[in-house]
């Protein structure tokens, strides 16, 4: 069981977002949450950067992830991206959240990142029907990468 505690930089890129649709990273639990705008935004992608705290290991050996952006039970952590009306974009026809899984963040990947590096994941910004991808979304291949 590992016991170290440190901050781990994370980047989530939303690829091919719906034009004009607002996305924001949720900080905190529903009811007391604040929203963080993307750090970078272009018609092709949006990037959210934040930190999670790694605080030792879970009973199964995986890293224990904590922090104001982390949601869910210890063995199924994720972050939320708010979409459309949930961001305050009142004219949007969409109102929802994207659930981005943190489950692929293992010790091997954390240790591969370069000094001052981060872990990066990409998700699709659109569903196959052309609207925003909402609810639980899979990571685009190759999943989490160390950069």
N, C-alpha and C positions, 0 to 999 in steps of 0.2 A: 504494500500500500504506500502510495506516494503522499508526501505531506507538504510539498512546496506550495507557496502562494504567490501569484504574480498576475499582472495585467496582460491580456492577449489582444492585440489589435485585430479587428475583423473588418472586412469589406464585403458588402453584398451589392452586386451589380444587377440591375433590372434591365434585361436586353429587350429591345424593340417594344417600348411602352406605348400604350395608346396615346396618340398625339393630343396634347392639351389636358390630359388627365393628371391630377395631382396625386403624388405618392409621398408618404412621410413615415419615418421610423418611430414606433411607439416606445416611449420611455416610461416605465412604471405600469401599474395595474390599471385595468378599466376603472373609470370613475375618478382616478387621480392621475391619469396619464397625461404626459405632455408629448408633443410631436416634434421631431427633428427633420428638417428639410434635407434633401439630398445634398451631398458635398459637391458633386459634379452632376451636370445635367446637359444632355444633348438630345436631338431627335432619335439617336440610335440607342442611348442607354442612360440610366441614372445610377449613381453610386452613393451608397450609404456607408459611412465609416464610424466605428464605435469600438469600445473595448468591453470585453467580458473579464471577469476575475476567475482564474483557475485556482481552486482551493483544494489541493490534494486530489484524492481519488474516491470514486464511488466504491461500493462493496465489490462490484464486478471488475474493478481496475480501471475503468474509463475515467477521464478527467471530470471533476466536479465543477460545473460552470455556474457562476453567480453574477449578479450585477443588475442594474436598473433596467437594462434592455431585455434580460433573460426572462422568459415566461415558461410555464409548465412544470410538471413534476421532474425531480432530479434525473430520472432515467429517460426522459423524453423532452429535453429542452428545445426551445425554438424562440424566434423573435417574430414580432408582428410588424407588417407594413400596412398602414392605413391607406385607403384608396377613396378618391372622390369625395363624397359628402362627409366621410369620417375625418377628412383633413380640413374641413371647413369650406370646401368647394361646393357651395350650395346649389349652383346651377348644373352640377354633374348628374347624369342619369344613373351613375353607379355609386354604391355605398357598401363598402365591405372592407375586409382585411385579408392580407396574404400572410400565411403561416409558413415561415422559412425554417426548416429543421436544422438544428445544430448537432444532431446525432452523429454525423461523420467526423467530428473533431476528436481524434484520438491522439494519444501520446506520440505515436510515430510521426504523424503529420506536424504536430506542434514542434517537435524536435528538429524537423527538416527545414523549418523556416530560417532564413538568414538573420544575422543580428539586426535588430530593429525592423524585422520583417513582419508580415501579417499573413493571415489566412483569408483567402478570397473564394467566394462562391458566386455563381451566376444563376439567375432564374429567368424564365420567360415572362415578359411583361403582358403577353396576350394569351388568351385561351384559343383553342382551335377554331372557335366561332367568331373570333375577331375582337371580342370585348376583353376586359382585363382578366388576367389570371387571378382568381380569388380562392380563398380557403387554403387547404394544404397544397403546396406545390413541390414537385421534385426539383432537385438541383439539375442544371444542365451539365452535361459531361464536360470534364472528367470529375465533377463533384468539387469538393474542397481542394484547393491548391495552396502551397506555401510560396509566398513571394516576398 
